[in-house]
Amino acid sequence: MAAFLYKTGKFSFRWRWLVTVLWAGLFVVAGVLASRTDAAPPNDFSMPGTETQQAYDLLEERFPEVKADGATARVVFKADDGKVTAPDQRRAVEDAVRALGGAPQVDRVTNPFETGSVSKDGTTAYAQVSYGVTAGELSDASRTALTDTVDEARSPGLTVEAGGNAVSETATGSHSTEAMGLAVAAVVLVITFGALIAAGLPLLTALLGVGIGTCAIKALAAPLDLGGTTSVLASMLGLAVGIDYALFVVSRHRDELARGRSPEEAAAHAVGTAGSAVVFAGLTVVIALAALPVVGIPVLSQMGLAAAGTVALAVLIAITLIPALIGIAGARIKPSRARARRRRTGDEPSGTAPRPALGVRWARFITRRPLAVLLVGAAALIAVAVPAASLQLGLSGDESKPTSTTQRRAYDLLADGFGPGFNGPLTAVVRADDGGNAQAAARDAATRIKETDGVATVTPPRFNDAEDTAVLTVVPTTAPGSEETTELVHTLRSPETEGADAEVLIAGTTAMNIDVSQKLTEALLPYIALVVGLAFLLLIAVFRSILVPLKAALGFLLSIAAGLGAVVAVFQWGWLGALFGVSVPGPVMSIMPIFMVGVVFGLAMDYEVFLVTRMREAYVADRQPVRAVISGFEHSARVVTAAAVIMISVFAGFMGSNEQMVKTIGFGLAIAVLFDAFVVRMTLVPAVLALLGHRAWWLPRWLDRWVPHVDVEGEGLRTHEPVGTDTAPADASRPDTATVPAEPYEVH
């Protein structure tokens, strides 16, 4: 692997203009194809295998005039003084209903005075707006017409608010968050490299990779039926790993320049060594993303596979375009200052030698007392992870929005006027068996459902034209996201609810949320096992060790548990809620654990490979495990720190959103990366390796014969060592005879 990548890097350096033009041409072609492609179709939010999806499919078949998954809105009217049935107020409500009915894409609007949608005290009423398209297909004109009508209906004495998935979502901070993340990345890169050109390369190539990836996704959207949000995860992860991978290669190039290599040799060696780590780090990320289809949710499968392709692009750019751009930059990319300074002052430590870098001092601190560091670090993560045992999953609704939004105010008005369960009605679909009496079955089902504890009201059944299927609306007594409502759904789905000659399916937004949460919960452990298992096998080949991959996997599980524990404490329990802008604590978003595992696993394995391959490289050179830990930390800690700070800053930027879902994702990813990078990879990893010593790199002989030798640490490149470098040649076939590099190590 190292020798192949060395040749790739040298080729790209020599033919730098050709390689650069090819990548630029690929970007142009992808952009042209994307511009000529129709807009991406709406996302497929179907949930195959769930009872809710079965009910929606049945409704679509038996009630073709009703779009079961169509967009909806509830416009709520509240009389501030008196009743909404007063003549003036009633006239204002009916005017608003007529205006709503004339809006684009509206299928029907109910008049609250005709349907009885008025609270018992007469102060609150609502109109139900149903659209003929899904929320994803709803046009901006339709959303604007809805909000304009609501604004015009407001008057002194009459409060009007709107909720539902048809109400426009104000994307707060999306573009500003991306800009802030790029600004933080630029600052960190300049500090890391101390030069604008070297700092600019990772940003430039990462943006190029994301541009090619998103354009390709858009171009393939129509042929492959990819949803409009397919590129979201690809953009976020593509930018993250694109910066990381380029950062690692450029940093290694500057180290090789400081060793005295020519720019061409330095670029080739950087790709041969750091590029090997990039390839295998990229493979672990691709594994995590490509495994998302096991969850069984189409939109997640599309996002995972698209992001996996974008990560693969980032790897190819790092090992081809980066050395080409290094060649174009030429002498403007300077050697690493710290290493160059050591080279000028001599390799042997002396009383006048400069003070070791912070990373070296930290590694020495850990290796002097590894057991204490390991116990304290692990105990801290376990303590933070304790709340994860109480994790409750759900999908956030209008109740989790800030009180400044019209959706939240509409939710509160309905809950006050009609009861907490009114915001999450259930749909019961009754299908008579062949030859059965659908009307009798529907009446019996309505009676049994009405007698069930936790049910407030049940509407009369509505039949299709063939009168073999009926629909009933069930209003619970409890709020949509409560445990009591979840138990009610399970009770209504029990065989006792169904008659002898009919089938009853429970659907609705609340039921769909419950099904999604259950499906994701059931898929979480198999997904983690698949991802971690495949990565474990891959890392055995990378490090030629059993214990190092095992340590990497266990460390990742600690990071995820601690991250989920922090999310539960803040967003479910409400700890420090005011600090993080959590207005209403509640269940954690269902998609969060799977999403966190996929993203954080990729970044965690990046940091693991970047850090430990340098340790493995030093160990192969002189067979001193503690010195190898310190040497690897010295050469990679600064790069890993920079990469982690960039990612934490980008993810934390999403916490500025008004959306609870976006806020939760931003906080969860930021805190999990913080734990993994700084506690696990840069504290526990060196402690464990110092404790294990030589045993860390042990591989059974029988397994050694089967595991392919991929040469990530660059043993085979020692035959390419030119005279004048500070690393002497060694026998690549016998790593135990490799000469000791002249870097200053300290044995503890």
TIDREN-64284 format. One record per residue (C-alpha): x, y, z. Coordinates in steps of 0.001 Angstrom, whole numbers, padded with zeros to 6 digits, always signed. Each point is the difference from the previous one (the first is absolute). Example, Ala and Ser with C-alpha at 12.3 -4.5 7.8 and 13.67 -1.06 7.14 Angstrom:
2
+012300-004500+007800 +001370+003440-000660 
This chain:
748
+000000+000000+000000 +002678+002512+001025 +002122-000688-003095 -003005+000337-002307 -001065+003276+001589 +003598+001244-000080 -000015-000476-003777 -003438+001619-000216 +001224+003039+001912 +003130+000315-002124 -002025-000310-003210 -002465+002661+001170 +002858+002317+000981 +001779-000384-003339 -003170+000295-002075 -001536+002594+002305 -001635+002148-002659 -001570-003008-001715 -001402-001339+003290 -001299+003433+001009 -001674+000562-003365 -001625-003449+000152 -001520+000707+003409 -001113+003460-001072 -001525-001502-003141 -001843-002593+002080 -001449+002797+002123 -001153+001893-003105 -001572-003110-001551 -001825-000851+003237 -001229+003581+000273 -001282+000063-003578 -001815-003318+000427 -001545+001192+003267 -001189+003244-001584 -001744-001881-002810 -001748-002447+002301 -003511+000469+001303 -000468+000818+003660 +000375-002905+002408 -003270-001794+000808 -001460+000271+003496 +001528-002247+002631 -001491-003446+000407 -000969-000045+003672 -001666-003398-000238 +000700-002483+002787 -000261-003479-001523 -001119-002682+002379 -001779+002271+002482 -003710-000095+000772 -000316+003705-000735 +001363-000499-003507 -002402-002893-000551 -002860+002267+001008 +001162+002786-002321 +000316-002443-002882 -003514-001279+000698 -001397+003535+000157 +001641+000855-003298 -001562-003077-001558 -003494+000250+001520 -000283+003806+000298 +001742+001292-003148 -001582+003419+000428 +001760+000438+003359 +003764+000377+000151 +000850-001748+003251 +003463+001503+000224 -001028+003391-001383 +001114+003232+001612 -002326+001409+002648 -000378+003138+002064 -002219+000971+002889 -000915+003646+000224 -001067+000770+003577 -002229+002943+000953 -000207+001187+003620 -002276+002792+001208 +001906+002087+002504 -003214+001342+001522 -003319-001751-000291 -000622-002896-002382 +001135-000813-003496 -003648-000599-000941 -000833+003684+000445 -001158+001580-003305 +003082+002125-000639 +002414-002780+000895 -001961-002573-001973 +000039+002222-003063 +003790+000386+000248 +000465-003760+000359 -002190-000794-003022 +001845+002598-002111 +003268-001690+000885 -001425-003432-000878 -001057+001229-003449 +003450+001507-000576 +001660-003257+001034 -002182-001959-002417 +001176+002126-002913 +003710-000555+000649 +002098-002096-002429 +000105-003805+000399 -002717+000027+002684 -002290-003019-000245 -002585+000998+002603 -000486+002216+003052 -002437-000719+002825 -002227+002686+001459 +000178-000320+003802 -003607+001109+000443 -001233-002712-002373 +002196-002816+001308 -000370+000825+003661 +003662+000827+000408 -000680+002467+002805 +001101-000483+003583 -002608-000604+002692 +000512+003446+001479 -000428+001572-003446 +003265+001933+000120 +002059-002076-002451 -000650-001424-003470 +002152-001472-002719 -000140-000569-003755 +001663-003056-001479 +001834+000679-003283 +000797-003063-002132 +002265+000147-003043 +000076-002285-003010 +003775-000434+000197 +002494-001079+002625 +001863+002508+002138 +003086-000497-002159 -001972+000803-003163 -001616+003104+001453 +001007+003120-001921 +001330+003183+001554 -003066+001812-001345 -002286-002332+001952 +001954+000462+003222 +000094+003766-000471 -003739+000154-000673 -000634-001843+003261 +002132+002302+002122 -001357+003112-001729 -003584-001078+000711 +000837-000600+003653 +001625+003422+000302 -002962+001742-001644 -002509-001796+002239 +001627+001267+003189 -001789+002946+001555 -000485+001593+003403 -001938-002505+002029 +000683-002976-002303 +003176-002069+000202 +000774-002109-003067 +002821-002549-000177 +000853-002921-002305 +001675-003345+000523 +000682-003138-002010 +002543-001068-002585 -001302+002473-002596 +001157+003001+002012 +003197+001550-001318 +003106-000839+001947 +002358+002912+000412 +003484-001395-000463 +001956+001970+002553 +003736+000025-000277 +000412-002650-002680 +002201+001978-002355 +001511+002063+002794 +000866-003219+001830 +001818-001378-003028 +001840+003298-000437 +000945+000059+003666 +001269-003574-000208 +002185+000849-002990 +001301+003116+001768 +000949-002027+003072 +001637-002621-002227 +002036+002710-001743 +001193+001488+003282 +000952-003397+001443 +001846-000989-003178 +001964+003260-000050 +000975-000518+003640 +000945-003631-000688 +002150+000682-003051 +001009+003601+000631 -000349+000705-003721 -002939+001046-002154 +000773-002191-003016 +000452-003202+002002 -003160+000839+001954 -001967+000752-003153 +000623-003347-001709 -002225-002095+002338 -002838+002504-000287 +000268+000248-003769 +000108-003743-000621 -002760-000724+002542 -002320+002497-001698 +000877-001480-003394 -000834-003510+001192 -003303+001132+001518 -000822+001898-003196 +000622-003035-002215 -001901-002267+002383 -003097+002167+000343 -000124+000710-003731 +000246-003711-000743 -002788-000727+002484 -002218+002628-001619 +000771-001343-003480 -000941-003526+001108 -003061+001053+002017 -002574-000566-002740 +001403-003277-001425 +000551-001531+003450 -003030+001646+001666 +002144+001708+002644 -001813+002345+002378 +000697+003687+000399 +001834-000427+003331 +002275-002800-001199 +002964+002346-000311 -000275+001451+003539 +002099-002669+001716 +002343-000206-002986 +000721+003735+000186 +000609-000004+003734 +002206-003077+000127 +001712+000754-003301 +001149+003345+001345 +001073-001563+003307 +002089-002859-001321 +001208+002025-002984 +001651+002483+002351 +001288-002794+002274 +001592-002062-002757 +001622+002934-001765 +001202+001362+003333 +001733-003275+000800 +001747-000293-003383 +001156+003639-000080 +001262-000236+003570 +001991-003136-000814 +001427+001682-003110 +001324+002865+002114 +001562-002506+002424 +001715-001760-002882 +001301+003319-001321 +001501+000686+003417 +001812-003348-000186 +001899+001377-002977 -001913-001645-002833 -000624+001708-003291 -003583+001260-000570 -000690-002891-002395 +001279-002651+002407 -001755+001665+002918 -003335-000025-001840 +000478-003622-001086 +000897-001116+003537 -002912+001973+001447 -002444-001798-002269 +001713-003356+000614 -000249+000296+003787 -002719+002478+000929 -001892-000962-003150 -000116-003603+001170 -001582+001129+003249 -002459+002132-001969 -001025-002953-002176 -000749-002253+002943 -001624+002755+002021 -002200+000682-003009 -000880-003668-000267 -001259-000057+003587 -002200+003032-000699 -001339-001579-003185 -000798-003175+001947 -001989+001977+002572 -001961+001877-002645 -000530-002857-002437 -001453-002067+002864 -002882+002442+000579 -002333-001966-002318 -000185-002711+002702 -002281+002383+001909 -002654-000454-002686 -000989+003661-000398 +000315+001092-003659 +000939+003627+000657 +002803-001080+002363 +001253-002543-002528 +000213+002655-002706 +001782+002463+002261 +002483-002620+001184 +000964-001254-003437 +000276+003530-001421 +002214+001068+002892 +002148-003128-000422 +000649+000970-003621 +000946+003540+001030 +002440-001330+002611 +001587-002223-002652 +000449+003129-002122 +001728+001712+002940 +002457-002904+000245 +000805+000119-003725 +000535+003755+000161 +002332-000353+002986 +002294-002503-001752 -000021+001575-003479 -000999+003667-000055 +001776+000973+003225 +003488-001059-001247 -000759+001706-003321 -000871+003275+001722 +003046-000383+002240 +002063-000190-003176 -001654+003135-001367 +000569+001862+003285 +003665-001059-000042 +002255+001767+002505 -002920+002047+001352 -000848-002973+002246 +002659+000132+002720 +001380-002828+002164 -001415-000647+003446 +001563+002626+002244 +000392-002141+003106 +001685-002862-001842 +002175+002371-002037 +001107+001689+003203 +000993-003358+001517 +001861-000869-003152 +001996+003268+000148 +000817-000262+003722 +000889-003673-000121 -001838-003132+000990 +001529-000616+003415 -001791+001698+002880 +001995+002528+001955 -000466+002605+002641 -000640+002621-002659 -002444-002122-001971 -003418+001609-000528 -002800-000996+002325 -001960-003000-001323 -003351+000725-001579 -003169-000273+002074 -000940-003260-001716 +003312-001598+000956 -000314+001158+003603 -003556-001374+000144 +001100-003373-001427 +002844-000205+002527 -002404+000814+002821 -002312-002827-001108 +002756-002584-000519 +001410+000651+003496 -003308-000857+001679 -002091-001883-002616 -002167-002015+002398 -001174+003035+001963 -000751+001922-003202 -001908-002957-001443 -002121-000476+003107 -000826+003689+000426 -000791+000521-003695 -002151-003129-000299 -001833+000756+003252 -000785+003533-001184 -001457-001238-003291 -002021-002706+001749 -001408+002577+002423 -001065+002244-002881 -001512-003021-001774 -002267-000985+002918 -003015+002062-001211 +000085-001923-003296 -001620-002916+001849 -003174+002114+000207 -000022+000883-003701 -003491+000501-001425 -000400+000391-003743 -002625+001956-001882 -000451+002506-002804 -000244+003629+000948 -003158+001844-000937 -001420+003455+000453 +000141-000412+003774 +003808+000160-000087 +000161+003249-001974 +000708+003340+001701 -003008+001906+001274 +000874+002762-002461 -001168-002173-002935 -003566-000139-001244 +000124-003816-000003 +000693-000137+003728 -002653+002601+000801 -002559-001918-002085 +000955-003195+001838 -000543+001646+003385 -003334+001532-001040 -001329-003382-001158 +001233-001737+003142 -001684+002611+002206 -003252-000008-001948 -000450-003659-000944 +002380-001992+002208 +003659-001104-000342 -000792-002997-002202 -001681+002107-002647 +003380+000914-001496 +000750-003634-000785 -003128-001748-001288 +000198-003599-001121 -001559-001447-003135 -001673-003390+000262 -000523-001758-003332 -002536-002829+000177 +000057-002518-002855 -002654-002698-000123 +001040-003508-000938 -001325-001540-003203 -003755-000238+000346 +000018+001903+003276 -002272+002874+000948 +002218+003094+000047 -002631+002217+001634 -000537-002384+002890 +003736-000550+000368 +000632+003772+000082 -002712+000539+002628 +001387-002795+002161 +003536+001355-000366 -001153+003500+000924 -001732-001331+003106 +003060-001985+001146 +002349+002914-000679 -002250+002466+001861 -000004-002282+003054 +003800-000154+000054 +001701+001925+002792 +001790+003070-001332 -002458+000740-002829 -001804+003352+000135 -002208-000175-003087 -000599-002123-003106 -001603+001472-003116 -002722-001867-001910 +001429-002278-002730 +000350+001301-003556 -000275-002642-002770 +001467-000238-003465 -002146-000371-003107 +000117-003799+000144 -000961+000138+003708 +002535-002671+000888 +002385+002312+001867 -000608+002644+002674 +002091+002715+001595 -000389+001239+003580 +001854+002828+001748 +001072-000774+003568 +000992+002812+002368 +002090-001081+003018 -000238+001634+003405 +003782+000466+000191 +002591+001961-001986 +001452-001478-003218 +003514-000617+001328 -000984-001412+003381 +000601-003566+001120 -003729-000360+000666 -000801+000700-003651 +002604-002556-001090 -001617-002592+002263 -003416+000900-001418 +001210-000629-003570 +001342-003420+001001 -003294-000784+001745 -002076+001003-003030 +002165-002209-002192 -000603-003046+002156 -002230-002808-001333 -002748+000960+002495 -000766+003143-002019 -000729-001945-003172 -003234-001827-000546 -000413-003497-001312 -000479+001063-003604 +002000+003259-000258 +003528+001362+000191 +000768+003276+001809 +003158+001954-000889 +001103+002949+002144 +001736+002848-001852 +000467+003753+000221 +002993+002200+000684 +000275-001113+003614 -000163-003675-000958 +002564+000565-002753 +002357+001604+002512 -000380-002999+002278 +000673-002428-002863 +003076+001910-001140 +001383+000108+003547 -000563-003710+000463 +001554-000872-003342 +003078+002119+000641 +000375-001387+003513 -000128-003571-001293 +002542+000783-002727 +002489+001849+002227 +001826-002962+001531 +000247-002016-003258 +001264+003138-001752 +002659+000640+002650 +001035-003665-000053 +000316-000015-003801 +001936+003268-000203 +002339-000677+002910 +000526-003616-001068 +001003+000848-003566 +002213+002858+001166 +001634-002307+002551 +000988-002416-002757 +001311+002854-002134 +002053+001446+002858 +001588-003393+000649 +001524+000261-003455 +000980+003648+000552 +001749-000450+003357 +000781-003743-000165 -001294-000321+003536 -002987-001368+001873 +000061+002254+003049 +000385+003336-001800 -003197-000442-002098 -001799-001339+003077 +001060+003068+001955 -001161+002233-002874 -003442-001644-000051 -000478+000142+003774 +001099+003635+000049 -002563+000848-002659 -002763-001670+002004 +001033+002070+003031 -000145+003192-002073 -003449-000818-001377 -001367-000943+003430 +001351+003205+001545 -001339+002082-002892 -003467-001523+000313 +000147+000471+003773 +000678+003708-000454 -002835+000279-002540 -002449-001696+002383 +001061+002210+002910 -000437+003240-001959 -002865-000657-002424 -002020-002675+001802 +000552+000914+003651 +000503+003716-000561 +003300+000361+001868 +001633+003298-001016 -002945+000400-002369 +000023+003788+000246 +003678+000082-000955 -000567-002070-003149 -003361+001496-000953 -002179-003024+000844 -003459+001418+000629 -001902-003270+000508 +001945-003174+000974 -001343-003170-001546 +000905-003233-001797 +003160+000042-002082 -000512+000038-003754 -000285-003587-001248 +002604+000355-002735 +002615+001474+002348 +001725-003208+001263 +000393-001535-003477 +001060+003335-001459 +002529+000532+002792 +001449-003484-000394 +000511+000410-003741 +001576+003459+000124 +002042-000302+003191 +001269-003465-000873 +001469+001320-003222 +001711+002924+001694 +001154-002152+002943 +001681-002475-002318 +001608+002924-001854 +001596+001179+003223 +000924-003549+001014 +001722-000790-003278 +001738+003372-000213 +001334-000261+003548 +000866-003678+000319 +001563-000483-003438 +002743+002436+001032 +000454-001993+003198 +000110-003226-001999 +002504+001571-002388 +002287+000996+002886 -000382-003430+001627 +000970-001795-003207 +003099+002222-000154 +001482-000599+003469 -002254-002522+001833 -000337+002238+003074 -003734+000177+000843 +000061+002994+002355 +002251+002047-002249 -002260-000946-002913 -003016+001394+001856 +001771+003293+000704 +001378+000258-003536 -003378-000717-001588 -001638+002531+002282 +002645+002590-000827 -000552-000294-003746 -003785-000309-000121 -001511+001613+003104 +000023+003479-001527 -001733-001210-003154 -002616-002039+001880 -000658+002931+002327 -000509+002351-002937 -002344-002438-001754 -002043-000561+003162 -000285+003718+000808 -001245+000670-003531 -002652-002699+000233 -001139+001009+003486 -000353+003611-001133 -001981-000968-003115 -002383-002262+001911 -000402+002443+002900 -001077+002659-002491 -003217-001938-000616 -001006+000614+003611 -000938+003542-001006 -003020-001319-001913 -003544+000474+001301 -000806-003585-000944 +000305-002484+002874 +000965-002748-002449 +002886+001991-001496 +001081+001204+003433 +000096-003583+001313 +002042-001243-002956 +002499+002838+000358 +000454-000483+003736 +000175-003792-000189 +002607-000099-002767 +002111+002777+001550 +000111-001559+003474 +000624-003519-001352 +002930+001197-002154 +001349+001912+003006 -000086-003131+002154 +001452-002236-002698 +002811+002246-001207 +001263+001432+003276 -000950-002596+002616 +000118-003297-001898 +002514+000462-002828 +002390+002487+001626 -000200-001214+003602 -001207-003580+000337 +001685-001309-003175 +003584+000927+001041 -000720-001239+003530 -001193-003404-001249 +002916-000365-002434 +002502+000919+002724 -001530-002613+002307 -000030-002710-002667 +003540+000660-001201 +001143-002534-002590 -003231-001959+000477 -001922+002785-001713 +001522-001006-003343 -000418-003749+000463 -001668-002031-002740 -000276-003806+000164 +002256-001726-002512 -002844-001957-001570 -001925+003254-000517 +003105+001809-001231 +000181-002408-002925 -003578+000793-001027 -000070+003764+000508 +001224+001892-003082 +003019+002242+000545 -001162+003462-001042 +003056+001936+001257 -001791+003069+001324 +003046+001144+001968 +002154+000165-003134 +002606-002682+000683 +000379-000593-003734 +000849+003665-000558 +003326-000332+001799 +001469-001166-003277 -000859+003461-001342 +001968+001842+002727 +002393+002492-001632 +003352+000828+001479 -000188+002887+002432 -003300-000784+001699 -000105-000586+003720 -001410-003507-000305 +002456-002669-000989 -000904-002852-002346 -001262-003207+001502 -000860-003445-001138 -003678+000252-000815 -000453-003728+000346 +001342+000017+003556 -001534+002840+002005 +001817-001135+003119 +003320+000941-001601 -001135+003481-001064 +002290+002727+001192 -001103+002454+002638 -000957+003406-001361 +002014+002840+001364 -003069+001598+001586 +000431+000667+003733 -001960-002607+001976 -000163-000281+003746 -000547-003335+001692 -002213-000081+003061 
